[in-house]
Amino acid sequence: MAQNFDRLTAKPTSRRFRWIAPAAGDQAADIEIRKAYGRSDVVIEIGCGVGWHSITYSRNHPEKLVIAIERTRDKFSRFKSRILSNSPMPNLIPVHGDALRLLPPHLEHLSIESVYILYPNPEPKAKAQRWIHMPFMDLLSKALSPTGRVVFATNVQNYADEILATAPLRGWNVSEDSRINITDNPDFQPRTHFERKYFLRGETLRHIELKKKGPA
Ligand SMILES: C[S@@+](CC[C@H](N)C(=O)[O-])C[C@H]1O[C@@H](n2cnc3c(N)ncnc32)[C@H](O)[C@@H]1O
């Protein structure tokens, strides 16, 4: 039987995972992302941090292919450790890198069901770096399946309000805007570390879903 090697440590591994080494960079990531071509069940998480949501989601949806992207080396490394301590998840593709650089060459080949952007940095002083204003969102829109959606979660109310105000001008319909807090939703189960922190602090969490507008 062929021996698998961990791409980060170059050590033999019996795991079924193949890692995308940061140094090997884009080429390895490209190979992994190409596995999603032609599939209709692709879910992408951008900025997955240490991977709590990606791992839980992959485990609960074995029929879907989840590409989880994190650009910070330290967080990706903790994501990797968490995967190793779980049972194998062949439907989870962990990618270390910048989604803005890695995804665009692939988007015309993908039919994406959901994109999760959970607790993005609010970038209060850099409008161009807030996701809803990025040209990248136009590319993403073209790569969504007809029923595909982009899910944002944030605890920053003016960040959420800006998404709601800007989305319709950028070709999106707002299909959901939920508010969650510990008083009204004591049974809510946080999906990420940031979400848990803000929820326990009593902050109001916003869960927003966008779908692309159909032809006029
Ligand atoms: C505030 S953290 C939230 C992490 C996680 N989603 C959570 O809720 O616990 C935002 C994360 O997005 C990552 N990130 C931001 N822009 C990114 C990009 N273009 N590609 C990949 N990761 C990105 C950051 O490195 C950071 O880990």
The ligand as an SDF file (V2000), in Angstrom:
LIG
                    3D

 27 29  0  0  0  0  0  0  0  0999 V2000
  -11.8020   37.3330   13.7550 C   0  0  0  0  0  0  0  0  0  0  0  0
  -11.1670   35.8450   13.1220 S   0  0  0  0  0  0  0  0  0  0  0  0
  -12.5780   34.7270   13.2010 C   0  0  0  0  0  0  0  0  0  0  0  0
  -12.1560   33.2780   13.1460 C   0  0  0  0  0  0  0  0  0  0  0  0
  -13.3210   32.2860   13.1770 C   0  0  0  0  0  0  0  0  0  0  0  0
  -14.1350   32.4420   11.9830 N   0  0  0  0  0  0  0  0  0  0  0  0
  -14.1600   32.4520   14.4250 C   0  0  0  0  0  0  0  0  0  0  0  0
  -15.2780   32.9660   14.3140 O   0  0  0  0  0  0  0  0  0  0  0  0
  -13.6990   32.0450   15.5070 O   0  0  0  0  0  0  0  0  0  0  0  0
  -11.0810   36.1680   11.3700 C   0  0  0  0  0  0  0  0  0  0  0  0
  -10.1900   35.1670   10.6700 C   0  0  0  0  0  0  0  0  0  0  0  0
  -10.2660   35.3540    9.2650 O   0  0  0  0  0  0  0  0  0  0  0  0
   -8.9800   35.1030    8.7350 C   0  0  0  0  0  0  0  0  0  0  0  0
   -8.9370   35.7440    7.3990 N   0  0  0  0  0  0  0  0  0  0  0  0
   -9.1870   37.0430    7.1240 C   0  0  0  0  0  0  0  0  0  0  0  0
   -9.0760   37.2810    5.7980 N   0  0  0  0  0  0  0  0  0  0  0  0
   -8.7450   36.0850    5.2290 C   0  0  0  0  0  0  0  0  0  0  0  0
   -8.4830   35.6910    3.8990 C   0  0  0  0  0  0  0  0  0  0  0  0
   -8.5000   36.5780    2.8900 N   0  0  0  0  0  0  0  0  0  0  0  0
   -8.1830   34.3940    3.6480 N   0  0  0  0  0  0  0  0  0  0  0  0
   -8.1390   33.5010    4.6720 C   0  0  0  0  0  0  0  0  0  0  0  0
   -8.3630   33.8240    5.9570 N   0  0  0  0  0  0  0  0  0  0  0  0
   -8.6720   35.0990    6.2480 C   0  0  0  0  0  0  0  0  0  0  0  0
   -8.0500   35.7160    9.7550 C   0  0  0  0  0  0  0  0  0  0  0  0
   -6.7410   35.1920    9.6490 O   0  0  0  0  0  0  0  0  0  0  0  0
   -8.7380   35.3090   11.0490 C   0  0  0  0  0  0  0  0  0  0  0  0
   -8.2760   34.0630   11.5140 O   0  0  0  0  0  0  0  0  0  0  0  0
  1  2  1  0
  2  3  1  0
  2 10  1  0
  3  4  1  0
  4  5  1  0
  5  6  1  0
  5  7  1  0
  7  8  2  0
  7  9  1  0
 10 11  1  0
 11 12  1  0
 11 26  1  0
 12 13  1  0
 13 14  1  0
 13 24  1  0
 14 15  1  0
 14 23  1  0
 15 16  2  0
 16 17  1  0
 17 18  1  0
 17 23  2  0
 18 19  1  0
 18 20  2  0
 20 21  1  0
 21 22  2  0
 22 23  1  0
 24 25  1  0
 24 26  1  0
 26 27  1  0
M  CHG  2   2   1   9  -1
M  END
$$$$
